[in-house]
């Protein structure tokens, strides 16, 4: 795995320069710059691996694969994987080929697949495209979403490792205001490699709710989510305000206190426990408030992050 030692333009990512990349087609027309997320990584990492160690090489492999997945436009430009054989599965789901990933809208949607009913999805992959998903997450995490390897359990040909992704919610997410707080998630992954140390099969296991719960903390905090019809009513102060006719808006699960039940696909959503002070069970759901993220650091030709590609 000696090829995973970084490059002359980025010490954590390979295959970004040199003769082998002279004809590479980059998504934004120029070589991506990872200076911002590298700073976030160096300030927030919990492990510093010795140069040349297996752990460092696996970490560089993951970062490089994410870079290629999100920034190289042509499959033949990928160096970390054998694109003709590669399959990727998330949380035990059906293995996906490159064509499958493209059909579902790219890497973000692949990693955030869910079996939740559409009307309770905080993030709905079926409604997002490659570009809208990219815009949402690069706006939410303007400094990026860094990744580090916490432990490597086995080396090639089948690498097994534990990872951590993190960033700071300094931009809005689907109508939820920024909190400025740390958002992180943990998971494990396996990668099968061929004799040239290219990945031919990857599996990822993580809780998408761990990520989405951190992005929806402000939901309903004094401002209930409204996603339906509304009616006007008068207050005792003589003012008139809008009141949603969506019964789900009275549901405290949608007001931040129980948001994890909405985003954790492993939870039993058929019967939820009663909140403190409630005299009846709650089993009504509503949609997350629609919103439109603004801005994109990538459009400024500066890549602002590792992406959820190892949760990834």
N, C-alpha and C positions, 0 to 999 in steps of 0.2 A: 504493500500500500504506500510505497514511497512517493507516488504521484500526488498524494494528498498532504502537501506541505506548504500550501499557500502559493502565492504568485508575487511577481514584482510589483503589482498594483494593489494587491490586497493580501495581507498576511494570513487571513483565515480562509480564503477562497481560491480555488485553482481554476485553470482553464479560462482565464480572462484575457490573456495576452500571449504574444509569441506567434510563431509561424502557424501554429495550429488554429489560431483564432482570427487570422487576417481576413477570412471571408465570412466570419460569423455575422448573422443578422440579429441585431439587438432590438428589443421591443420598442425602445424610444429613439432608436437611430444612433445612440451613442453608448459607450461603455457605462454601466451603472456605477455609482459611487456609494460606498457603504460606510463612509466616515462617521455619520451621525449614529447609526445603529452600532457600529463598532465601539464608539464611546460609551453608549448605553450598556453594551455587553461587558466592557472592561470595568465599568463602575458597579455593575450589579451582579456579576458572576459569583458563584460560591466555590468554584473549583478552578485552580490554575494547574493545568497538566504539563508535565515535563516535555520539552521539545523532542519530537520524534517518537513519543510514546504512542501506544495503540489508542489510548483515549483521545489524544490530540488529533490523531489521524482520522478517527471516526467522527470527531466533532467537525473537522474541516470537510470531510466527505458530506456530512449532513448539510452544512452551510453551502457547500458548492452545489449540491443537488437542488436545494431550494433556489439558489441563484439561477441555475439553468432552467428550472421549471417555470419561473416567473419572468425571466428576462430573455431567454433565447427563443427565437421564433421558429426555427427550423429543427425538426427532430434530428437531422444528421449532424447538427452542431453540438448535441449532447455528448459529453465525455464521461460522465459519472455512471451512466446506465447504458444497457443494450436495449435501445428503444424498440427493436424488433421482437424482443422477448418479454419486456418489462410488464409486470402486473402489480397493482397496488390495491390493498384492501384496508378498510378502516373499521375497527371494532367488530371484526369477524364477518363483515359483509362480503358480498360477491367481489372477487378480484376484478379490477378494472384495467383495461388496456388504455393506451394513449388516446385512441379514438373515443372510448367511453368517457374519459375525463373531459375531452373537448365538448362532447355532446351535453354534458351536465353543467357546463359553464366554467371549467377551469379548476385550479387547485383549491381555492377557498371553498367552493361548493362541494368539492370532493371530500374535504376534511370535515365539513360541517353537515354531512348527511344526517338525516333524522327520520324516525318513524312516527314522530308526533303528528297529530292531526294538523292540517295546515292552519286552521284558525287560532291555534294556540302557539304557533311558532314565533319566537322572538326574532330569529333570523330564518328566513325561508329560502333555502337554496333554489327551489323551483322558480322563484320570482327574480333571481339575480342572474346577471350575465358576467362574463369575465371582467368587463370594464366597470360595471356598477359595483361588483364585489370588491374589486381593487380600490375603487374610490372610497367605499365605505370604510375599509380597514386602514388605509393610509391616512384618512382624515381622523379616524378615532385614535390612532397611534402615530402622531406626527414624528416622533423620534424612533419609531420602529417597534418591532416585536422580536426581541432578541431570543436566541436559543443557546443553551449550553448542554453538554453531556455530563450527567451526574455520575454515571457508572457504566462500565462496559462489562457485560457478563461473559461474552465469548467473542473470539476473533474470527476472521475469515476461515472457511467460506460462508458460514452463517453468523453474522454479527447480531448480538442481542444487547440492547442498551436502554438505559433510563434517561429521559430528557426533561428539561424544564424550559418553558417559554414564558417570557414576561415583557411587560411594557407599562406605560402610564397612560391612562385614559384622559388625554388632554384635548380631545375633540369629541363631538357628539357621535352617538351611535343610534341610528334608526329612531330618532326623535327623543332619545334619552340624553340629557345634558352631560357634559364632561364633569368628572369628579376630581381629576388630577391624581387619583389614587393608583397604586400599584395593582395591576391585574396579572395574574400568573396561572399557569396550568402545568400539570405534570403528566407524564405518560411513559410507556415503554414501546419499543419497536424492534422488529427483526428485519434484517436485510440479507438476502442470499446473493452471493457474488460468484461470477464466473472466474475462469483462470486468469483473466486480465483485470481482475478487481473492479469489474463493472457490475452494477446492481441489476439483477434479473427478476427479483421478487421482493416486495416490501410490504410489511404489515404494521399497522399502527393501532395502538390501543390507548384511549384516553377518554375523559369525560368532557364532552363539549359544553355541558352545563357549567362546568367550573369556569370556563371562559365567559360564557354569556351572562352568568349571574353577576360577574364583576362589572359587566357593561350596562347593567340595568338597575343598579342600586338606587338611583335617583327616581325611579318610576313611581309616580303616585305620591311622592312625598309632599303632601299638601296640595297636590294638583293631580287628581285622579285621571287615569288614562281614558280618553274618549275616542271611540272608534265606531261610531254609529250615528243614529239620529239624535237630535237634541231638542229640548223644549225649553221655553223661557219660564222663569218663575220669579216672584218678587221676594226679597229678603225683608227682614224686620227693619232694615236700615233704609228701605225705600229704593234700593238699587235692584236692577234686574240682571240676572246672570243666566248663563246657559246651563242646563242640566241634561246630561246624557240620558237617552232612553235605553241605552244598552245595559241590560241587567248585570253584565259582567263588571261594570264599573264600580259596583258596590262591593266587589269581591276583593278582600284584602290580599289575596294571593297575587293580584295584579298591581298592588300598590307597594311592592318592594319587600314586604315582610316575609312573603312566602314565595318569592319569585323563583327560587331554586326548583320548586315542584314543576314549574312550567318548562324549565330548560333542561332538566335532567331526564334523559330518555329511559333511564333504568328505574325510575320511580313508578309506583303504581298510581295512576291518575284516576282510577275509577272511584276511589273513596279517599278523600283527603281529611286529615284531622281538623277538628274545630279550632279556630284561633281562640286565644284567651278572651273570655268575656262574651263569646258567641254562644247563642242558644240553639244554633242549628248548623248542620254540616254544610260545607261549601263545595259544590261540584260544578259551578258554572265557570266558563272560560270566555275570554275575549281576546282579541288580537292586540299585538303591540301597536303603539301609536306610530303611524307612518311618518317618516321624516326623510329628508334628503341631505346627505353629507355634502359638504362643500370643500373644494380645494383638493389638491393632490400633489404631494411633494415629488412624485415621480415625474409629473409633467414639467417640473423644473429641472429635470435631468439629474436629480439626486435621489438615490434609492434610500428610503427611510426605514428599511428594516428587513430582517429575516421575517419570513412569513409563516403562518401556521402550517408548515409542511412537515413538521415532525411532531406534531400535534397537528404536523409540519405545515 
